[in-house]
Amino acid sequence: MMGHLIAAGSSITVNLGNSLGKPSESLLVILGISLLAVAPSLLILLTGFTRIVIVLSLTRNALGLQTTPPNQVLAGLALFLSLFLMMPTLKQINTVAVQPYLHGKESATVAYREAEVPLRSWMLKQTGPSEIALTTSVDHEHLAKPQDVSMAALIPAFLLSQLKSAFIIGFVVFVPFLIIDLVVASDLMSIGVVMLPPTLVSLPFKLLLFVMVNGWVLITHSLVVSFR
């Protein structure tokens, strides 16, 4: 499809890339800028970033630390873990959609549909049937099988599943630290020390336990294997 812009008595033709043939450099620049603009939203909506960053934040809160590690560190770790988990899917998208489009073998519409297939497959693996049933019922979709769900219904179902999984993992992480807090609080009350905050006393013990079990590696491993 060709778009035409008339300016100062001249006709400027812009190739939108829906026909076969290599896309122009100007179109690639426009697509690149557009992709960078929506990249944060795509990162949150279509990858495991949401689950990972929530679990890491809950782990920090369970330790009783408010700003250590900083938010930038947690977000950076979540970003690279998300890219690591998505790498096979991204490679498949590059093979079946991006490269054929850049070499003029497929139109933009066909490339988009080809790229959607591996991404949809990955998201469906991480999405529970109850979440899909909820979003499809709200959208009045009638599915013969889950693979027929539209992206408009799949994305919110995927995010709901990510939130559910993140809070389940966060609960498991909180339990041992909660036990330490309860034991320390009980001991302080038994010896009559009521003015000293229990969390201040329990913090070194929680840090010691976390270091002894190699906590960050354990949390990271749990997050990686939680993705199907």
VOPAGU-2260 file (C-alpha; in pm, 1 decimal, decimal comma):
REM VOPAGU-2260
SITE   aa  ch    i         X         Y         Z
SITE  MET   A    0       0,0       0,0       0,0
SITE  MET   A    1     133,2     344,3     -87,3
SITE  GLY   A    2      68,5     663,7     106,1
SITE  HIS   A    3      80,4    1002,3     -76,3
SITE  LEU   A    4     154,7    1340,5      82,0
SITE  ILE   A    5     108,0    1658,7    -128,8
SITE  ALA   A    6     322,9    1950,0     -13,9
SITE  ALA   A    7     425,7    2269,8    -198,6
SITE  GLY   A    8     288,7    2142,1    -530,2
SITE  SER   A    9     493,2    1822,7    -522,5
SITE  SER   A   10     395,2    1465,8    -449,1
SITE  ILE   A   11     587,6    1274,8    -183,4
SITE  THR   A   12     538,0     900,9    -185,0
SITE  VAL   A   13     589,7     701,1     132,5
SITE  ASN   A   14     618,1     324,6     106,0
SITE  LEU   A   15     447,3     170,9     407,7
SITE  GLY   A   16     602,4    -166,6     343,0
SITE  ASN   A   17     288,3    -374,5     285,6
SITE  SER   A   18     401,3    -478,6     -62,1
SITE  LEU   A   19     687,9    -716,4    -127,2
SITE  GLY   A   20    1032,6    -568,0    -165,6
SITE  LYS   A   21    1290,8    -443,9      80,2
SITE  PRO   A   22    1155,7    -167,0     307,0
SITE  SER   A   23    1316,6     172,8     267,5
SITE  GLU   A   24    1568,9     302,9     518,3
SITE  SER   A   25    1333,6     585,4     619,8
SITE  LEU   A   26    1061,6     332,9     699,5
SITE  LEU   A   27    1303,8     125,1     907,1
SITE  VAL   A   28    1401,4     437,6    1101,8
SITE  ILE   A   29    1034,3     516,1    1168,7
SITE  LEU   A   30     969,4     158,7    1279,0
SITE  GLY   A   31    1277,6     164,1    1502,9
SITE  ILE   A   32    1174,8     487,9    1673,5
SITE  SER   A   33     819,1     359,6    1718,5
SITE  LEU   A   34     948,5      34,8    1867,7
SITE  LEU   A   35    1168,2     223,4    2114,6
SITE  ALA   A   36     869,7     436,2    2216,8
SITE  VAL   A   37     653,2     135,2    2301,6
SITE  ALA   A   38     937,6     -88,5    2424,2
SITE  PRO   A   39     868,8     -30,8    2799,4
SITE  SER   A   40     502,9    -125,1    2754,5
SITE  LEU   A   41     589,2    -430,4    2545,7
SITE  LEU   A   42     845,2    -536,2    2806,5
SITE  ILE   A   43     583,5    -526,1    3081,3
SITE  LEU   A   44     291,5    -666,9    2883,2
SITE  LEU   A   45     449,6    -944,9    2678,4
SITE  THR   A   46     740,4   -1083,5    2883,6
SITE  GLY   A   47     803,7   -1226,4    3229,1
SITE  PHE   A   48     931,2    -890,1    3356,5
SITE  THR   A   49     623,8    -832,3    3574,1
SITE  ARG   A   50     657,5   -1161,0    3764,2
SITE  ILE   A   51    1033,0   -1123,6    3810,7
SITE  VAL   A   52    1038,2    -764,9    3934,0
SITE  ILE   A   53     750,8    -826,2    4178,9
SITE  VAL   A   54     923,0   -1131,9    4329,3
SITE  LEU   A   55    1251,0    -943,7    4363,2
SITE  SER   A   56    1073,1    -651,5    4532,2
SITE  LEU   A   57     889,3    -884,5    4770,4
SITE  THR   A   58    1219,3   -1052,5    4856,2
SITE  ARG   A   59    1370,5    -717,1    4946,3
SITE  ASN   A   60    1068,5    -633,1    5162,4
SITE  ALA   A   61    1083,3    -974,7    5333,1
SITE  LEU   A   62    1441,6    -901,8    5432,5
SITE  GLY   A   63    1326,8    -576,1    5589,8
SITE  LEU   A   64    1526,0    -362,5    5346,9
SITE  GLN   A   65    1354,0     -64,2    5187,4
SITE  THR   A   66    1607,5      69,3    4939,0
SITE  THR   A   67    1874,9    -202,7    4922,3
SITE  PRO   A   68    1922,1    -326,7    4655,5
SITE  PRO   A   69    1808,8      -7,1    4475,5
SITE  ASN   A   70    1513,3     -15,0    4237,7
SITE  GLN   A   71    1748,7      31,8    3942,6
SITE  VAL   A   72    1936,1    -285,6    4032,8
SITE  LEU   A   73    1617,3    -490,4    4068,1
SITE  ALA   A   74    1476,5    -353,8    3742,0
SITE  GLY   A   75    1804,9    -424,2    3561,2
SITE  LEU   A   76    1818,3    -780,9    3691,6
SITE  ALA   A   77    1453,6    -833,8    3596,2
SITE  LEU   A   78    1520,7    -693,1    3249,3
SITE  PHE   A   79    1811,8    -923,8    3170,3
SITE  LEU   A   80    1636,9   -1226,9    3317,1
SITE  SER   A   81    1335,5   -1147,2    3098,6
SITE  LEU   A   82    1554,7   -1121,7    2789,0
SITE  PHE   A   83    1728,1   -1447,5    2883,7
SITE  LEU   A   84    1395,3   -1627,8    2916,3
SITE  MET   A   85    1257,8   -1475,3    2595,5
SITE  MET   A   86    1569,5   -1536,0    2385,8
SITE  PRO   A   87    1446,2   -1859,2    2215,7
SITE  THR   A   88    1117,0   -1687,6    2128,2
SITE  LEU   A   89    1294,0   -1373,8    2005,1
SITE  LYS   A   90    1526,0   -1581,7    1788,1
SITE  GLN   A   91    1227,0   -1760,4    1636,6
SITE  ILE   A   92    1051,4   -1428,7    1569,1
SITE  ASN   A   93    1367,6   -1296,8    1403,2
SITE  THR   A   94    1393,7   -1607,0    1184,5
SITE  VAL   A   95    1033,0   -1639,0    1070,6
SITE  ALA   A   96     928,8   -1272,4    1056,3
SITE  VAL   A   97    1195,1   -1002,1    1093,1
SITE  GLN   A   98    1455,9   -1132,7     849,5
SITE  PRO   A   99    1204,6   -1227,5     575,2
SITE  TYR   A  100    1051,5    -879,0     604,4
SITE  LEU   A  101    1387,7    -700,0     593,4
SITE  HIS   A  102    1487,7    -901,1     285,4
SITE  GLY   A  103    1161,4    -824,9     107,5
SITE  LYS   A  104    1030,5   -1182,3     114,1
SITE  GLU   A  105     721,3   -1099,1     318,9
SITE  SER   A  106     492,3    -799,8     353,8
SITE  ALA   A  107     454,3    -619,3     684,5
SITE  THR   A  108     114,3    -778,9     745,9
SITE  VAL   A  109     241,9   -1131,4     687,9
SITE  ALA   A  110     553,0   -1066,4     898,3
SITE  TYR   A  111     335,6    -943,5    1185,9
SITE  ARG   A  112     121,9   -1256,5    1172,4
SITE  GLU   A  113     429,4   -1478,2    1160,5
SITE  ALA   A  114     583,7   -1297,5    1457,9
SITE  GLU   A  115     262,9   -1334,2    1657,9
SITE  VAL   A  116     266,9   -1715,5    1642,4
SITE  PRO   A  117     574,1   -1790,7    1863,6
SITE  LEU   A  118     491,9   -1504,4    2099,9
SITE  ARG   A  119     134,4   -1625,1    2142,0
SITE  SER   A  120     257,9   -1980,1    2200,8
SITE  TRP   A  121     494,2   -1865,6    2477,5
SITE  MET   A  122     231,4   -1648,6    2646,1
SITE  LEU   A  123     -25,9   -1928,7    2639,8
SITE  LYS   A  124     217,2   -2155,8    2824,7
SITE  GLN   A  125     242,9   -1900,6    3106,1
SITE  THR   A  126    -129,9   -1824,9    3124,9
SITE  GLY   A  127    -375,2   -2020,9    3337,6
SITE  PRO   A  128    -707,1   -2146,1    3197,1
SITE  SER   A  129    -908,9   -1955,3    3458,3
SITE  GLU   A  130    -755,2   -1622,7    3350,0
SITE  ILE   A  131    -822,6   -1699,4    2982,7
SITE  ALA   A  132   -1180,6   -1796,3    3067,5
SITE  LEU   A  133   -1228,0   -1466,3    3250,9
SITE  THR   A  134   -1100,1   -1239,5    2974,2
SITE  THR   A  135   -1275,4   -1429,8    2695,1
SITE  SER   A  136   -1606,0   -1421,4    2882,4
SITE  VAL   A  137   -1575,3   -1045,9    2931,0
SITE  ASP   A  138   -1486,5   -1007,3    2561,8
SITE  HIS   A  139   -1770,4   -1247,5    2463,3
SITE  GLU   A  140   -1533,4   -1476,1    2277,0
SITE  HIS   A  141   -1636,0   -1835,9    2211,9
SITE  LEU   A  142   -1324,2   -2051,0    2186,3
SITE  ALA   A  143   -1301,2   -2400,8    2049,0
SITE  LYS   A  144    -954,1   -2421,4    2205,4
SITE  PRO   A  145    -729,6   -2182,2    2403,9
SITE  GLN   A  146    -503,2   -2129,0    2100,8
SITE  ASP   A  147    -787,1   -1937,8    1932,3
SITE  VAL   A  148    -786,5   -1658,0    2189,7
SITE  SER   A  149    -723,2   -1310,4    2051,7
SITE  MET   A  150    -425,5   -1106,0    2163,2
SITE  ALA   A  151    -664,4    -848,9    2313,0
SITE  ALA   A  152    -792,2   -1116,2    2553,4
SITE  LEU   A  153    -462,0   -1301,5    2593,7
SITE  ILE   A  154    -255,2   -1005,4    2715,4
SITE  PRO   A  155    -467,1    -922,7    3025,2
SITE  ALA   A  156    -502,5   -1295,4    3102,4
SITE  PHE   A  157    -125,0   -1329,9    3077,2
SITE  LEU   A  158     -70,3   -1035,5    3314,1
SITE  LEU   A  159    -319,1   -1174,6    3566,5
SITE  SER   A  160    -134,0   -1506,5    3560,5
SITE  GLN   A  161     196,6   -1328,2    3611,5
SITE  LEU   A  162      60,7   -1144,8    3915,4
SITE  LYS   A  163     -79,9   -1466,5    4060,9
SITE  SER   A  164     248,0   -1655,3    4016,3
SITE  ALA   A  165     451,6   -1365,4    4156,1
SITE  PHE   A  166     248,0   -1346,9    4476,2
SITE  ILE   A  167     259,1   -1724,2    4525,3
SITE  ILE   A  168     639,2   -1719,2    4501,3
SITE  GLY   A  169     648,4   -1409,3    4723,5
SITE  PHE   A  170     445,7   -1589,1    4991,9
SITE  VAL   A  171     693,2   -1878,5    4994,8
SITE  VAL   A  172     981,9   -1633,0    5023,1
SITE  PHE   A  173     819,2   -1444,6    5312,9
SITE  VAL   A  174     753,2   -1747,9    5535,8
SITE  PRO   A  175    1108,4   -1817,4    5668,7
SITE  PHE   A  176    1173,9   -1448,6    5734,2
SITE  LEU   A  177     840,0   -1415,3    5911,5
SITE  ILE   A  178     935,9   -1705,7    6139,0
SITE  ILE   A  179    1262,2   -1529,2    6228,2
SITE  ASP   A  180    1071,3   -1208,9    6309,1
SITE  LEU   A  181     828,4   -1399,4    6532,6
SITE  VAL   A  182    1107,0   -1581,2    6717,3
SITE  VAL   A  183    1303,3   -1261,5    6777,2
SITE  ALA   A  184     991,6   -1071,3    6889,1
SITE  SER   A  185     901,9   -1352,5    7130,4
SITE  ASP   A  186    1253,4   -1362,7    7276,5
SITE  LEU   A  187    1262,8    -984,6    7324,1
SITE  MET   A  188     929,7    -988,6    7505,9
SITE  SER   A  189    1039,9   -1279,1    7727,8
SITE  ILE   A  190    1343,4   -1086,7    7850,4
SITE  GLY   A  191    1145,6    -767,4    7895,2
SITE  VAL   A  192    1295,3    -566,7    7609,5
SITE  VAL   A  193     995,9    -383,5    7463,9
SITE  MET   A  194    1153,7     -58,0    7343,5
SITE  LEU   A  195    1382,6    -219,9    7085,8
SITE  PRO   A  196    1213,1    -284,6    6748,1
SITE  PRO   A  197    1216,1    -661,6    6675,1
SITE  THR   A  198    1280,0    -598,0    6305,1
SITE  LEU   A  199    1604,9    -418,3    6392,4
SITE  VAL   A  200    1730,3    -720,8    6585,3
SITE  SER   A  201    1607,2    -978,8    6334,5
SITE  LEU   A  202    1762,2    -804,8    6032,8
SITE  PRO   A  203    2118,2    -940,5    6084,9
SITE  PHE   A  204    1982,6   -1292,5    6131,6
SITE  LYS   A  205    1773,8   -1267,2    5814,8
SITE  LEU   A  206    2071,5   -1138,6    5619,2
SITE  LEU   A  207    2286,8   -1421,0    5758,3
SITE  LEU   A  208    2028,6   -1682,2    5659,2
SITE  PHE   A  209    1991,6   -1528,9    5313,0
SITE  VAL   A  210    2367,4   -1530,0    5254,6
SITE  MET   A  211    2412,2   -1884,6    5387,3
SITE  VAL   A  212    2153,8   -2028,3    5144,2
SITE  ASN   A  213    2286,5   -1811,7    4857,5
SITE  GLY   A  214    1949,6   -1639,4    4846,2
SITE  TRP   A  215    1970,2   -1437,4    4525,2
SITE  VAL   A  216    2081,5   -1740,1    4326,4
SITE  LEU   A  217    1803,4   -1947,0    4482,6
SITE  ILE   A  218    1540,4   -1683,3    4403,9
SITE  THR   A  219    1667,5   -1644,7    4048,3
SITE  HIS   A  220    1665,0   -2020,1    3992,4
SITE  SER   A  221    1309,4   -2043,3    4127,2
SITE  LEU   A  222    1197,6   -1766,3    3893,7
SITE  VAL   A  223    1359,4   -1922,2    3587,4
SITE  VAL   A  224    1210,9   -2268,6    3646,1
SITE  SER   A  225     867,9   -2117,7    3720,9
SITE  PHE   A  226     836,0   -2030,1    3351,9
SITE  ARG   A  227     718,5   -2321,2    3142,0
